[in-house]
Amino acid sequence: MKRNRKPRRSLTRRSPSNASVTATAVTASALPHLSAFLSGYLHQDFFLDHPTPGAALRAFLDESSHAERRALQRDWSRFLEATHGWAWRDVRRAFADLGGAWLPASRAALAELFSVIN
């Protein structure tokens, strides 16, 4: 006798560009430009160099090439896509795991920081 089983839900979502995005895609190796920005500009002593996270991002944008800015923008978009629908605590943990010491207080604070590159 066969049981009627529900089809398995895939952990992979398709983005509009047909690139696969999974929960495991939120790693430093999968998002190297975002990880490098966080560890290079929002490290544990970033307040010694920049008064706010926004100032740190503006410094990166001023000092980086067009290609580096586009790469950060792509990684940020991938991070957003991969974490869409996640609980805030999980998004925050994933963001922290990428490097850097700044922990946004809310989704709004995180979105506001990166709004300048969207």
Stockholm file with secondary structure:
# STOCKHOLM 1.0

chainA/1-118         MKRNRKPRRSLTRRSPSNASVTATAVTASALPHLSAFLSGYLHQDFFLDHPTPGAALRAFLDESSHAERRALQRDWSRFLEATHGWAWRDVRRAFADLGGAWLPASRAALAELFSVIN
#=GR chainA/1-118 SS CCCCCCCCCCSCEECTTCCEECGGGCSTTTSHHHHHHHHHHSSTTHHHHCSSHHHHHHHHHHHSCHHHHHHHHHHHHHHHHHHTTCCHHHHHHHHHHTSCSCCCSSHHHHHHHHGGGC
#=GC SS_cons         CCCCCCCCCCSCEECTTCCEECGGGCSTTTSHHHHHHHHHHSSTTHHHHCSSHHHHHHHHHHHSCHHHHHHHHHHHHHHHHHHTTCCHHHHHHHHHHTSCSCCCSSHHHHHHHHGGGC
//
